[in-house]
Amino acid sequence: MSLTKLSGERFIKMVIQGSKNLANHSKLVDALNVFPVPDGDTGTNMNLSMSSGAKEVSNVTSDHIGKVGKSLSKGLLMGARGNSGVILSQLFRGFATAIEHKESINSVEFAEAFASGVKTAYKSVMKPVEGTILTVAKDAANRGLSAAEHETDIILLMEEIVKEARSSLSRTPELLPVLKEVGVVDSGGQGLVFVYEGFLAELKDETIIQSSTIPTMTELINAEHHKSIQSHMDTEDIEFGYCTEFMVKFSEDNQDTPSFSQEQFRNDLSAHGDSLLVVADEEVVKVHIHTEEPGEVLSYGKRYGSLINMKIENMREQHSNIVNTAEEIIQPREVAQQKPYGIISVAMGSGIADLFKSIGAHSVIEGGQTMNPSTEDFVNAINEVNADNIIILPNNKNIILAAQQAATVVEGNVVVIPSKTVPQGMVSLLAFNPTIELTQNEQLMTDALSGVKTGQVTYAIRDTNIDGLDISKNDFMGINDGKIDVTNEDKVAVAKELLDNMIDEDDEIITILFGEGAAEDEVEELVSYIEAQHSEIEVEVHNGKQPLYSFVFAIE
């Protein structure tokens, strides 16, 4: 079996298989996060990005490979999340550009397309770092160019590309010392290898079946909702009227908490309604159910720990609106009145979102660690804000590239302030001046980023050693501007030591954003400590309601 010409139809199948293979291994890629923090999301971001590309090409009916490539590029571009997802989208943007006008391609053109993708991806990153997905892509593409000089069989060529991608991945710890220290390979590079392995499997007629554990809760919920055809139902026929979703973060400290059995949990909840979905891991269980008594369902869930991310919707009211809308002539959606400036911020936690709105943000996109917004999310927010000048505050280093990519695909004046943390976003927003030009605001708000220090307290998800610091699973960690500085099994002790390390004589104010893992008495103890040990510091406290991070400190 050999293949000397690659058609659009065959390339579509390759993309779909690559997407499936990545989806099947996305949790493994997530687990390769260097820091032992509970927010490793490289696999999730790459999976969602690649899935968007696969969905787009699955709708292509043409056998023209150039058109398929263009469709893949579009899907990846709009679905790109996080740095890894954006880089993946750029790799295939360059790939698509190289084949844009071709009906089909041979082995040389196939190899050149991979090389074109690498060039585009490197240009998209301001400071490329070797030992990452970029290196794996570059090494694999170079091997492809070399092999194509004598190899006409695209299947054998892809074998060489995959072989070198794997080898390059194994070398990433030698290029990035932090990977070697922790004992992992680069997560983005691993994700790319899974995509390429999926391509090869398709070329060799090896079918990859997507794992049954891969569909997200949102996808499962959508499937449940669409089992019934809304327009053929009467509102009064809806037996269970409240779509209820929530998560329970398991409690380990409370001795009265019953042991968790997913089967028992599901069986108990099934008596309260239908369309029940239960997804659990070691730390949380996520629930979706249609019920008449959402309060009883929530009370049951609370037996096992803390309730988070709750959402209750009245389906009877929604259905009535759907039916009424279908019977009327749909009016154009009302757009916000055009204004000189529109500020878009990203926030994780409803309390932090409210805080950004209170200090001037016009639109807040929910997101942050573990849930990076896509390029499309930013594009939609830009259109809805409807302003002459748009300023975006990503507030997370892994979201900046997606925001910048959105700025390039929309018309108008859009700038991205490279805020890497929520505290940076806050001080930057406070520096905004509505009476000056956009370029002046961009400079002013960017300069403000250096005026704040960020501290974070979270927990470790595994045992590790990093920067000479021994860290045990479930211990708390104090992170000082991105570097793990303190670790201890006592959360408040970690917070105190972290603050002592961060506060210096020039600091004047500290803002405490406490999250879902912080109790009121812990917050009070921390405030009292600061007032006693650092009496010259003014303290502000806000309930950020952020998950994963018990405390976020902004020190100015």
FIKE-514287 format. One record per atom (N, C-alpha, C): residue in one letter; x, y, z. Coordinates in steps of 0.2 Angstrom, whole numbers, plus 2048, in hexadecimal, padded with zeros to 3 digits. Atoms other than C-alpha are relative to their C-alpha. Layout:
! FIKE-514287
AXYZ;...
END
This chain:
! FIKE-514287
M8047FA800;M800800800;M804806800;S7FC7F9800;S8078117FB;S7FB8057FE;L8057FA802;L8008227F8;L8058067FE;T7FB7FB803;T80982F7EC;T7FC806800;K8047FA800;K7FB83C7EC;K7FB800806;L8048007FA;L7F18427FB;L7FA8057FE;S8067FD802;S7DF8487F7;S7FD804806;G8037FC7FA;G7D4854801;G7FC7FB804;E8058047FD;E7C8846805;E8047FC805;R7FB8037FB;R7D783C80D;R802804805;F7FD7FB7FB;F7DE84B816;F7FA801805;I8058007FB;I7CD84D81E;I8007FB805;K8008067FC;K7CD83C825;K806800805;M7FA7FF7FC;M7DF83F82B;M7FF805806;V8027FA7FA;V7D984F835;V7FC7FD805;I8058037FB;I7CB84583D;I8037FB804;Q7FC8057FC;Q7D6837842;Q805803805;G7FB7FC7FB;G7E3843849;G7FC803806;S8047FD7FA;S7D684C853;S7FD7FB805;K8028057FB;K7CF83C85A;K8067FD804;N7FA8027FC;N7E083685F;N802804805;L7FE7FB7FB;L7E4846868;L7FA800805;A8058007FB;A7D3845870;A8007FA805;N7FF8067FB;N7D6834877;N806800805;H7FA7FF7FB;H7E683A87F;H801806803;S7FF7F97FE;S7E284B884;S801801808;K7FE8007F9;K7E2847897;K8077FF801;L7F98017FF;L7F3840895;L8048067FF;V7FC7FA802;V7F985088D;V7FF805806;D8017FB7FA;D7F185A89B;D8057FE806;A7FD8027FA;A7FA8508A8;A8088017FF;L7F97FE801;L80B8558A0;L802807802;N7FF7F97FE;N8098668A7;N806800805;V7FA8007FC;V81A86B8AF;V7FF801808;F8027FF7F9;F8138738BF;F7FB7FB802;P8058057FD;P8098678CA;P7FA804802;V8067FC7FF;V7FB8748CA;V7FA7FD7FD;P806804803;P7E986E8C7;P7FD8047FA;D8037FC806;D7E78788B6;D8047FE7FA;G7FD802807;G7F186E8A9;G7FB7FF7FB;D805800805;D7E787189A;D8028007F9;T7FE800806;T7F286F88B;T7FC7FB7FB;G803805804;G7EA85F885;G7F88027FF;T8077FD801;T7D8867888;T8008057FA;N8007FB805;N7DD87687E;N8017FE7F9;M7FE802807;M7E586D86F;M7FA7FB7FE;N806805802;N7D686086F;N7FB8057FE;L8067FC802;L7C986E86E;L8028047FA;S7FE7FD806;S7D3877861;S8007FC7FA;M800805806;M7D6868856;M7F97FD7FE;S807802801;S7C4863858;S7FC8057FC;S8037FB804;S7BF873851;S8028007F9;G7FD801807;G7CA870842;G7FD7FA7FD;A803806802;A7C385F840;A7F98017FE;K8077FE801;K7B1865841;K7FF8047F9;E8017FB806;E7B4872833;E8027FC7FA;V7FE803806;V7BD866827;V7FA7FA7FF;S805806801;S7AF85882A;S7FA8037FB;N8057FD804;N7A3864821;N8028027F9;V7FD7FF807;V7AE866811;V7FE7FA7FC;T802805805;T7A785D802;T8057FF7FA;S7FC800806;S7B58617F6;S8067FC801;D7FA804800;D7C48567F2;D8068047FF;H7FA7FB801;H7CF8657F0;H804801806;I7FD7FF7FA;I7DC8647FD;I802807802;G7FF7F97FE;G7E08767FD;G7FA803803;K8067FD7FD;K7CE87A801;K7FF7FC807;V8018037FA;V7CE86D80F;V805803805;G7FB7FC7FC;G7DE875816;G7FE807802;K8037F97FE;K7D6886816;K7FA7FF805;S8058017FB;S7C787F81F;S8037FE807;L7FD8027FA;L7D287782C;L803806804;S7FC7FA7FD;S7DC88782F;S7FA804803;K8067FC7FD;K7CB890832;K7FE7FD806;G8028037FA;G7C588483E;G804800806;L7FB8007FB;L7D5883848;L801807802;L8007F97FE;L7D6896848;L7FB802805;M8067FE7FC;M7C589984F;M8007FC807;G8018047FA;G7C688B85C;G807800804;A7FA8007FD;A7D888E861;A800802808;R8007FE7F9;R7DA88E874;R8077FF803;G7F98017FC;G7EA89187F;G8058017FB;N7FA7FF804;N7FB893878;N8017FA7FC;S7FF806804;S7FC881872;S7FB7FF7FB;G805800805;G7EC882869;G8018057FA;V7FE7FB805;V7F1892860;V8067FE7FC;I7FA802804;I80288B85B;I7FE7FA7FB;L802805805;L7F987C854;L7FC8037FA;S8047FD806;S7ED88784A;S8058037FB;Q7FC7FD805;Q7FC890843;Q8047FB7FC;L7FD805804;L80588083E;L7FC7FE7FA;F804802805;F7F687B834;F7FE8067FB;R8017FA804;R7F488D82E;R8058007FA;G7FA800804;G80588C826;G7FF7FA7FB;F801806804;F80187B820;F7FB8017FA;A8067FE805;A7F1881817;A8028057FB;T7FD7FB805;T7FA88F80F;T8047FD7FB;A7FC803805;A806884807;A7FC7FC7FB;I804804804;I7F98797FF;I7FA8037FD;E8067FD801;E7EC8867FC;E7FD7FF7F9;H802800807;H7EB8857E9;H8017F97FD;K7FF807803;K7EE8727E7;K7FA7FC801;E806805800;E7E18657E2;E8027FA805;S7FD8057FC;S7EC8587EA;S808801801;I7F97FE7FF;I7FE8577F0;I8047F9800;N7FB8067FF;N80D84B7EF;N804800806;S7FC8017FA;S81A8467FC;S804807801;V7FC7FA7FF;V8258557F9;V7FC806802;E8057FB7FE;E8168617FA;E7FD7FF807;F8028027FA;F810858809;F805803806;A7FB7FE7FB;A82185B812;A801807800;E7FF7F8800;E82286D80C;E7FB803804;A8067FD7FC;A811870814;A801800807;F7FE8017F9;F81786A825;F805806802;A7FB7FB7FF;A826875823;A7FE807800;S8037FA801;S81C88481E;S7FC802807;G8047FF7FA;G81188182E;G805802806;V7FB7FE7FB;V821882839;V802807800;K7FE7F9800;K826893832;K7FB804802;T8057FC7FE;T81589A835;T7FF800807;A8018017F8;A814893847;A806804803;Y7FB7FD7FD;Y82589A84B;Y7FF808800;K8017F9801;K8218AB844;K7FA803805;S8067FD7FC;S8118AC84F;S802800807;V7FD8007F9;V81B8AA85F;V805805801;M7FB7FB800;M8248B9865;M8077FE802;K7F98037FD;K8328AF86F;K7FF7F97FF;P800808801;P83289D868;P8047FD805;V7FC8047FB;V838891875;V8017F97FE;E7FE807802;E841881870;E7FE7FB806;G8028057FC;G83C871878;G7F8800801;T808800800;T829874875;T7FD7FD7FA;I804802806;I81C870868;I8048027FA;L7FC7FE806;L82687B85C;L8067FC7FE;T7FB804802;T83587185D;T7FE7F97FD;V802806803;V82C86185A;V7FD8007F9;A8037FF807;A82386884B;A8068017FB;K7FB7FE804;K83386F844;K8057FA7FE;D7FC806801;D83D85F846;D7FD7FB7FC;A804805804;A82F85483F;A8008037F8;A8017FD807;A82D860830;A8078007FC;N7FA801804;N84086082C;N8027F97FE;R800808801;R84084D82D;R7FC7FF7F9;G804801806;G83284E820;G8038027FA;L7FD7FD806;L83B859814;L8067FC7FE;S7FB804802;S84A84E815;S7FE7FA7FD;A803807803;A84083E812;A7FD8017F9;A8047FF806;A836846804;A8058007FA;E7FC7FF805;E8468487FA;E8017F97FC;H7FF807803;H8468357F6;H7F97FC801;E8068047FE;E83582F7FD;E7FA8037FC;T8067FE803;T8258307F2;T7FA7FE803;D8068037FC;D81A8267FD;D7FE804806;I8027FB7FB;I810832808;I7FF7FC807;I8018047FA;I80D824815;I8067FF803;L7F98017FD;L81F820817;L803807802;L7FD7F97FE;L823833818;L7FD802806;M8037FE7F9;M816835826;M8037FC805;E7FD8057FB;E81E82682F;E807804802;E7F97FD7FF;E82F83082E;E7FE806805;I8027FA7FC;I826840835;I7FE7FE807;V8028027FA;V81E837843;V8067FD804;K7FA8027FC;K82E82E848;K804805802;E7FC7FB7FD;E83883E849;E7FC804805;A8037FC7FB;A82A847852;A8007FD807;R7FF8047FA;R82B83985F;R807801803;S7F97FF7FE;S83E83B860;S801807803;S7FF7F97FE;S83D84E861;S7FC801807;L8048007FA;L83084C86F;L8047FE806;S7FB8037FB;S83C841879;S806804802;R7FA7FC7FF;R84984E877;R7FE807804;T8027F97FD;T83F85D87E;T803801807;P7FD7FF7FA;P84585A890;P807803800;E7F97FE801;E85785D88A;E8008077FE;L8007F9802;L85286E883;L7FC804805;L8037FC7FB;L847874891;L8017FC807;P7FE8037FA;P84F8708A2;P7FA7FF805;V8068017FC;V83E8728AB;V7FD7F97FF;L803806801;L8378638A2;L8047FA802;K7FB8057FE;K8478598A6;K7FF7FF808;E8018007F8;E84585E8B9;E7FA7FC802;V8078037FE;V8338598BA;V7FF7F97FD;G801807803;G8358498AF;G7FB7FF7FB;V805800805;V82984D8A1;V8038027F9;V7FF7FD807;V82985088E;V7FC8067FF;D8057FA801;D821860887;D7F97FE7FE;S807802801;S80E85F888;S7FE8027F9;G8027FE806;G80B869878;G8037FB7FA;G7FD805805;G81885E86E;G7FD7F9800;Q8038077FF;Q81084E875;Q7F98017FC;G8067FF803;G7FF85586F;G8018007F8;L7FF800808;L80685885D;L8027F97FE;V7FE807802;V80D84685D;V7FA7FC7FF;F806804801;F7FC83F860;F7FC8027FA;V8037FE806;V7F584A852;V8037FC7FA;Y7FD803806;Y802843846;Y7FF7F9800;E801808800;E80083184C;E7F97FF7FD;G806801802;G7EE833848;G8008017F8;F800800807;F7F2839836;F8037FA7FD;L7FD806802;L7FD82A834;L7FC7FA800;A8058067FF;A7F081E83A;A7FB8007FA;E805800806;E7E482482D;E8037FE7F9;L7FC802806;L7F182381F;L8017F8800;K7FF807800;K7F4811824;K7F97FC801;D807803800;D7E180D825;D7FF7FD807;E8028027F9;E7E180B838;E7FC805803;T8067FC7FE;T7D181283F;T801801808;I8007FE7F9;I7D281B850;I7F9802802;I8077FF7FD;I7C281A85A;I801805806;Q7FF7FB7FB;Q7C0829865;Q7FD7FD807;S8018037F9;S7C0824878;S7F9802802;S8077FE7FE;S7AF824880;S801805806;T8007FB7FA;T7B682F88E;T8028077FD;I7FD7F9803;I7BB83D882;I7FA805800;P8057FB800;P7AA846880;P800804806;T8017FC7FA;T7A985588B;T7F9800803;M8078007FD;M79B858897;M7FB8047FC;T8047FC804;T79586688C;T7FD7FC7FA;E803804806;E79485A87D;E7FB7FB802;L8058057FE;L78B84D887;L7F9804801;I8067FC7FF;I77F85A88D;I7FC8027FA;N8037FE806;N77C86187C;N7FC7FA7FD;A803806803;A77884F876;A7FA7FE804;E8068017FC;E76C84D884;E7FA8047FE;H8057FB801;H76385D880;H7FD7FF7F9;H802800806;H76285986E;H7FC7F97FE;K804807801;K75A847870;K7F98027FE;S8077FE801;S749850870;S8008067FB;I8007FB805;I74485B862;I7FB806803;Q8037FB7FC;Q73F86B86B;Q7F98037FC;S8067FD803;S73387285E;S7FA7FB7FF;H806805801;H72886285E;H7FE7FF807;M8038017F9;M725863871;M7FC806802;D8047FB7FD;D71986D87B;D804802807;T7FD7FE7FA;T720877889;T7FE7FC807;E8038037FA;E71486F896;E8027F8800;D7FE807800;D71B85E890;D8077FE804;I7F98017FD;I72C861898;I7FF7FD807;E8018037F9;E72C8558A8;E804803805;F7FB7FE7FB;F73C85B8B0;F8028077FD;G8007FA803;G73D86E8AE;G807804801;Y7FA7FC7FE;Y74E8738B5;Y8067FC7FE;C7FA803802;C75E86F8AC;C806803805;T7FC7FF7FB;T76A86E8BA;T8077FD7FF;E7F9802801;E77D86E8B9;E804802806;F7FC7FE7FB;F78A86E8C7;F8067FB801;M7FA8047FE;M79B8678CD;M800800807;V7FF8017F9;V79F8608DE;V8087FF801;K7F98017FE;K7B18628E4;K8017FC806;F8008057FB;F7B48538EF;F804803806;S7FD7FE7F9;S7B8857902;S8037FA803;E7FC8057FC;E7C684D90A;E800801807;D7FF7FE7F9;D7C685691A;D7FA7FE805;N8068017FC;N7B4854920;N7FF7F8801;Q8018077FE;Q7B3843929;Q7F97FD7FE;D807802801;D7A0843926;D7FE7FF7F9;T802801808;T7A1843913;T8007F97FE;P800807802;P79C83290C;P8057FF7FB;S7FC801805;S7A7829901;S7FD8007F9;F8037FF806;F7A482C8EF;F8007FA7FB;S801806805;S79D81E8E3;S7FC8037FA;Q8037FD805;Q7998258D2;Q7FA7FC7FE;E806803801;E78D8178CF;E7FA801805;Q8057FF7FB;Q78481A8DF;Q7FD8077FF;F8027F9801;F78482D8DC;F7FB8017FA;R8047FF806;R77D82B8CB;R7F97FD801;N8078037FE;N76F81F8D1;N7FC804805;D8047FC7FC;D76A82A8DF;D7FD8077FC;L8027FB804;L7698398D3;L7FA7FF7FB;S805802806;S75F8308C6;S7F9800803;A8078007FD;A7508308D2;A7FD8077FF;H8027F9800;H74F8438D0;H7FF8037F9;G8027FD807;G74D8458BD;G8037FC7FB;D7FD804806;D7548408AC;D8068047FD;S7FA7FD803;S7628448A0;S806801804;L7FB8007FB;L76E8408AE;L8077FE7FD;L7F9801802;L7818418AA;L804801806;V7FB7FF7FB;V78E83E8B7;V8077FE7FE;V7FA801802;V7A08408B3;V805802806;A7FC7FF7F9;A7AD83E8C2;A8077FE7FF;D7FA802800;D7BF83D8C5;D802800808;E7FE8007F9;E7C983D8D5;E7FF806805;E8017F97FC;E7C684F8DA;E7F98037FF;V8067FD801;V7B58548D3;V7FB7FB7FC;V805803804;V7A584D8CC;V7FB8067FD;K8047FB803;K79B8578BF;K7F97FD7FE;V807802801;V7888558BD;V7FC8047FC;H8057FD804;H77B8598B1;H7FA7FC800;I8068047FF;I7698548B4;I7FA8057FE;H8067FC801;H75785A8AF;H7FC7FE806;T8048027FA;T74D85B8BF;T7FB805802;E8057FB7FD;E73E8638C8;E802803806;E7FE7FE7F9;E7478658D8;E808802800;P7F87FF800;P75986D8D5;P803801807;G7FE8007F9;G75A8718E7;G8027FA803;E7FF8077FD;E75985F8EC;E8067FD7FD;V7FA803804;V76685A8DF;V806803803;L7FA7FD7FD;L7728678E5;L8027FE807;S7FF8027F9;S7708628F7;S8037FA801;Y7FE807800;Y7738508F3;Y8088017FE;G7F9800802;G7838558EA;G805803805;K7FC7FD7FB;K7898608F8;K8027FB806;R7FE8057FB;R78A851903;R8087FE7FF;Y7FA803802;Y79A84C8FA;Y806806800;G7FB7FB801;G7A385D8FA;G7FD8077FF;S8027F9802;S7A286F8F4;S7FD8017F9;L8047FF807;L7968748E6;L8048067FD;I7FD7FB804;I79E87E8D8;I7FD8007F9;N8027FF807;N79A8848C7;N7F87FE7FF;M807801801;M7878838C9;M7FC8047FB;K8047FC805;K77B8878BC;K7F97FC7FF;I806802800;I7688858BC;I7FC8047FA;E8047FC806;E75D8898AC;E7F97FD800;N807802800;N74A8898AB;N7FF7FE7F9;M801802807;M74787E89B;M7F98017FD;R8067FE803;R73588289A;R8008077FD;E8007F9802;E738894899;E8058007F9;Q7FC800806;Q74689188C;Q7FC7FD7FA;H804803805;H73B885882;H7FB8057FD;S8057FB802;S72D892882;S8038057FB;N7FD7FB804;N73989F87B;N8037FD7F9;I7FE803806;I74089386E;I7FA7FF7FB;V806801804;V72F88F868;V7FD8077FD;N8037FA802;N7298A1868;N8058047FA;T7FB7FE805;T7398A685E;T7FF7FD7FA;A801804807;A736899851;A7FA8027FC;E8067FE803;E7258A084E;E8008077FE;E7FF7F9802;E72B8B284C;E8058017FB;I7FB7FE805;I7358BB83F;I806802805;I7FA7FF7FC;I7478BB847;I8028077FF;Q7FE7F9801;Q74C8CD84A;Q808800801;P7F98007FF;P75E8D2849;P802801807;R7FE7FF7F9;R7678D185A;R802807801;E7FE7FA7FE;E7698E1863;E808800801;V7F97FF7FF;V77B8E7862;V802806805;A7FE7FB7FB;A7838F1870;A8028077FC;Q7FF7F9803;Q78490486B;Q8088017FF;Q7F97FF801;Q795908863;Q803805805;K7FD7FC7FC;K7A191086F;K8078007FF;P7F97FF801;P7B391786F;P8047FA802;Y7FC8057FE;Y7BA909879;Y7FC7FA803;G8038067FD;G7B68F787E;G8057FC803;I7FB8047FD;I7C08ED88A;I7FD7F9802;I8028077FF;I7BF8DA88B;I8057FD804;S7FC8037FB;S7C68D1899;S7FE7F8801;V8018077FF;V7C88BE89D;V8007FF808;A8008017F9;A7C48B98AF;A7FD7F9802;M8028077FE;M7C28A88B8;M7FD801807;G8037FF7FA;G7B68A98C6;G7FB806800;S8057FA801;S7A68B48C7;S801806804;G7FF7FA7FC;G7AC8BF8D5;G8068047FC;I7FB7FD804;I7BC8C38CA;I7FD8047FA;A8037FD806;A7B18C68BB;A7FC807802;D8037FA7FE;D7A68D28C5;D805806802;L7FB7FB7FE;L7B58DB8CB;L8038047FA;F7FE7FD807;F7BB8DE8B9;F7FB8057FD;K8067FB803;K7AA8E58B4;K800806804;S8017FB7FC;S7AA8F08C3;S8068067FF;I7FA7FB801;I7BB8F88BE;I8018027F8;G8007FD806;G7B68FB8AC;G8007FB7FA;A800804806;A7B68EB8A1;A7F97FF7FE;H806800803;H7A88EB895;H7FD7F87FF;S802807801;S7A88D8892;S8057FB803;V7FC8047FD;V7AF8CA89C;V7FF7F97FE;I800807803;I7B38B9894;I8027FB806;E7FF8057FA;E7B28AA8A1;E8067FC7FD;G7FA805802;G7C38A18A0;G806802804;G7FA8007FC;G7D489F8A7;G8037F9800;Q7FD806800;Q7DD8908AD;Q7FB7FA7FF;T804806802;T7D68808A6;T7FA8017FB;M8057FF805;M7C988989B;M8028067FC;N7FE7FB804;N7D289488F;N7FB8027FB;P8047FE806;P7C789E883;P8037FF7FA;S7FE801807;S7C889B871;S8018067FC;T8007FA804;T7CC8A7863;T7F98037FE;E8077FE802;E7BA8A785E;E7FC803806;D8037FD7FA;D7B58AB870;D802808800;F7FE7F9800;F7BF8BB86F;F7FD8047FA;V8037FD806;V7B88BF85D;V7F9802802;N8077FE7FE;N7A68BE864;N800805804;A8007FA7FB;A7AA8C9872;A8028077FD;I7FF7FA804;I7B28D6867;I7FA8027FC;N8067FE804;N7A38D685C;N7FA803804;E8057FE7FC;E7978D786A;E801807804;V7FF7FA7FD;V7A08E5873;V7FF8067FC;N8017FB805;N79F8F0863;N803807802;A7FC7FA7FF;A7AC8FD866;A8058027FB;D7FB7FE805;D7B890885B;D8067FD802;N7FA8027FD;N7C6902866;N7FF7FA805;I8008067FB;I7C88F186F;I8067FE803;I7FA8027FC;I7D48ED87D;I7FE7F9803;I8018077FD;I7D58DA882;I8057FF806;L7FC8027FA;L7DC8D5893;L8007F8801;P800807800;P7E08C2892;P8017FD807;N7FF8027F9;N7E68C18A4;N8027F9802;N7FE807800;N7EE8B08A1;N8057FF7FB;K7FB800805;K7FE8AD898;K7FF7FB7FA;N802805805;N7F689E88F;N7FA8027FC;I8067FD804;I7E88A9888;I8028057FB;I7FE7FA804;I7F28B7880;I8007FE7F9;L7FF802807;L7F68AE870;L7F98007FC;A807801803;A7E38AA86D;A7FD8077FF;A8027F9800;A7DF8BD871;A8038037FA;Q7FD7FC805;Q7EC8C3865;Q7FE7FD7F9;Q802803807;Q7E68B7857;Q7F98037FF;A8077FD802;A7D48BE859;A8018077FE;A7FF7F9802;A7DB8CF857;A8028017F9;T7FE800807;T7E28CA846;T7FB7FE7FB;V805802805;V7D28C383F;V7FA804800;V8067FC800;V7C68D1843;V8028077FD;E7FF7F9803;E7C48E283B;E800805806;G8017FB7FB;G7C78F1846;G807801804;N7FA7FF7FC;N7D48F7853;N7FF7FC806;V8008057FB;V7D78E985F;V807800803;V7F98017FD;V7E68E986B;V7FF7FB806;V8008057FA;V7EB8DB878;V805802805;I7FB7FE7FB;I7F38E0888;I8027F9803;P7FE8077FE;P7FE8D188D;P8007FF807;S8018017F9;S7F78CF89E;S8007F8802;K7FF8077FF;K7FD8BE8A5;K7FC7FD806;T8048027FA;T7F38BE8B6;T7FA805801;V8067FC7FE;V7E38C58BD;V802807803;P7FE7FA7FD;P7EC8D28C8;P8038057FA;Q7FE7FC805;Q7F58D88B8;Q7FB8037FC;G8067FD804;G7E58DA8AF;G7FC805804;M8037FB7FB;M7DE8E48BE;M8038067FF;V7FC7FA800;V7EC8F08BF;V8008047F9;S8007FD807;S7EC8F28AC;S7FA8047FE;L8067FD801;L7DA8F68AB;L7FF806804;L8017F97FC;L7DB9038B9;L8048057FC;A7FC7FB803;A7E890B8AE;A7FD8037FA;F8047FE806;F7DC90D89F;F7FE807801;N8037F9800;N7D891F89A;N7FC8017FA;P804800806;P7C992188F;P8018077FC;T7FF7F9803;T7CF93388A;T8068007FB;I7FA800804;I7DF92E881;I7FF7FB7FA;E800804806;E7E3925870;E8017F8802;L7FF8077FF;L7E391286F;L8087FE801;T7F9801800;T7F691186C;T803802807;Q7FD7FE7FA;Q7F991B87C;Q7FD7FC806;N8038057FB;N7ED910886;N8047F9800;E7FC806800;E7F6901880;E807800804;Q7F98007FD;Q807907886;Q7FF801807;L8027FE7F9;L7FF90E896;L7FE7F9804;M8038067FD;M7F68FD89A;M8067FB801;T7FB805800;T8058F3895;T806801806;D7FB7FE7FB;D8118FD8A0;D7FE7FE807;A8038017F9;A8058FA8AF;A8017F9802;L7FF8077FF;L8088E78AE;L8057FF805;S7FA8017FC;S8198E98B7;S7FF802807;G8017FD7F9;G8118F28C6;G7FD7FC805;V8048047FB;V8098E38CE;V8047F9800;K7FD8077FF;K8108D28D5;K7FA7FC801;T806804800;T8048C38D4;T8027FA804;G8008067FC;G8038B58E1;G7FA7FC800;Q805805801;Q7F98A58E0;Q8017FB805;V8008067FC;V7F58978EC;V7FB7FB7FD;T804805803;T7EF8878E5;T8037F9803;Y7FD8067FE;Y7F28748E8;Y8037FC7FB;A7FD804804;A7FD8678E1;A7FC7FA7FE;I804806802;I7F68598D6;I8047FA800;R7FC806800;R80584E8D7;R807801804;D7F97FF7FD;D81684B8E0;D8058027FB;T7FB7FE805;T8248548D7;T806804804;N7FB7FB7FD;N83485E8DA;N8028057FA;I7FF7FB805;I83686E8D1;I804806803;D7FC7FA7FE;D84387C8D3;D8037FE807;G7FE8037F9;G84A8718E2;G7FB800805;L8058007FB;L83A8728EB;L7FC7F97FF;D804806800;D8328618F0;D7F9802801;I8077FE800;I81F8628ED;I7FC7F9801;S8048067FF;S8138548F3;S7F98027FE;K8077FF802;K8028518EC;K7FB802805;N8057FD7FB;N7F485B8F4;N803805804;D7FD7FA7FC;D8008678FC;D7FE8067FD;F8017FA803;F7FD8798FA;F8068037FD;M7FA7FC803;M8098848EF;M7FE807800;G8007F9801;G80C8968EF;G8048027FA;I7FD7FE806;I81089D8DE;I802807800;N7FE7F9800;N81A8AD8DD;N8028027F8;D7FF7FE807;D8188B58CB;D8027FA7FC;G7FF806804;G8188A48C3;G8047FB802;K7FB8057FD;K82589B8CE;K7FD7FD806;I8028037FA;I82088F8DB;I806801806;D7FB7FD7FB;D8288978EB;D7FF7FC807;V8018037F9;V82088E8FA;V7FC7FA7FF;T805806800;T81887D8FD;T7FF7FD808;N8018037F9;N81087690D;N7F97FD800;E806803800;E80186C912;E7FA805803;D8057FB7FD;D7F987B91B;D7FF8067FB;K8017FB805;K7F188790F;K801807802;V7FF7F97FD;V7F189791A;V807801801;A7F98007FF;A80389391E;A8048027FA;V7FD7FF807;V80889390C;V7FE8077FE;A8027F9802;A7FE8A3909;A804805804;K7FC7FB7FC;K8078AC917;K8078007FE;E7F9800802;E8188A6912;E8018037F9;L8007FD807;L8158AB900;L800808800;L8007F87FF;L8108BD905;L806802803;D7FA7FD7FD;D81F8BF910;D8058007FB;N7FB800806;N82A8BA901;N7FF8057FB;M8017FB805;M8218C68F6;M800807802;I8017F97FE;I81E8D6900;I806803801;D7FA7FD7FE;D82C8E2901;D7FE807802;E8027F97FD;E82D8F4908;E7FD8057FB;D8037FB805;D8278FD8F8;D7F97FE7FF;D807801801;D8178F48F8;D7FB803804;E8057FC7FC;E8078FD8FD;E7F97FD801;I807803800;I7F88F38F9;I8007F87FE;I801807802;I7F38E08F8;I7F97FF7FF;T807802801;T7E38DA8F1;T8007F8800;I8018077FF;I7DD8C98F6;I7FA7FD7FC;L806803803;L7D28BF8EA;L8007F9803;F8018067FE;F7CC8B08F3;F7FB7FC7FC;G804804804;G7C58A18EA;G7FC7FB803;E8058057FE;E7BA8928EC;E8037FB806;G7FD8047FB;G7C78898F7;G802803806;A7FE7FC7FA;A7C9896904;A7FA801804;A8057FF7FB;A7BE897914;A801807802;E8007FA7FE;E7B98A791B;E805801806;D7FB7FF7FB;D7C38A492B;D8078007FE;E7FA800802;E7D28A1921;E8028077FD;V7FF7FA803;V7D08B1918;V801805806;E7FF7FC7FA;E7CE8BA929;E8077FF803;E7F98017FD;E7DE8B2930;E8058037FB;L7FA7FE805;L7E88B7920;L800808801;V8007F97FF;V7E28C9922;V803803806;S7FD7FE7FA;S7E68CA934;S8087FF800;Y7F9801801;Y7F78C3930;Y8048067FD;I7FD7FB804;I7FB8D0923;I800807804;E8007FA7FC;E7F58DE92F;E805800805;A7FB8007FB;A8008D893C;A8078007FE;Q7F9801803;Q8108D4932;Q8028057FB;H7FF7FB805;H80E8E1925;H7FB806801;S8057FB7FE;S8058EF92D;S8008067FB;E8007FA804;E80A8FC920;E7FC7FE7F9;I804802806;I8008F2912;I7F9801801;E808800800;E7EE8F690E;E7FE7FA7FD;V802807803;V7E48E690B;V7F98017FE;E807801803;E7D58E4900;E7FE7F97FF;V802807801;V7CB8D48FF;V7FA7FF7FC;H806801805;H7BF8CE8F1;H7FF7F8800;N802807801;N7B68BD8EF;N8007FF7F9;G7FF801807;G7BD8B88DE;G7FC7FA7FD;K803807802;K7B48A78DE;K8037FC7FB;Q7FD804805;Q7C18A08D3;Q8027F9803;P7FE8077FE;P7C488D8D3;P8077FF800;L7FA802800;L7D48858D6;L805804804;Y7FC7FB7FC;Y7DD8948DE;Y7FD803806;S8037FD7FA;S7D98978F0;S801807801;F7FF7F97FF;F7E18A78F0;F8048037FA;V7FC7FC805;V7E78B48E3;V802806803;F7FD7FA7FD;F7F28C28E9;F8028057FB;A7FD7FA804;A7F58D38E0;A803805805;I7FC7FB7FC;I8038DD8E8;I8038057FC;E7FE7FA803;E8068EE8E3;E804805805;
END
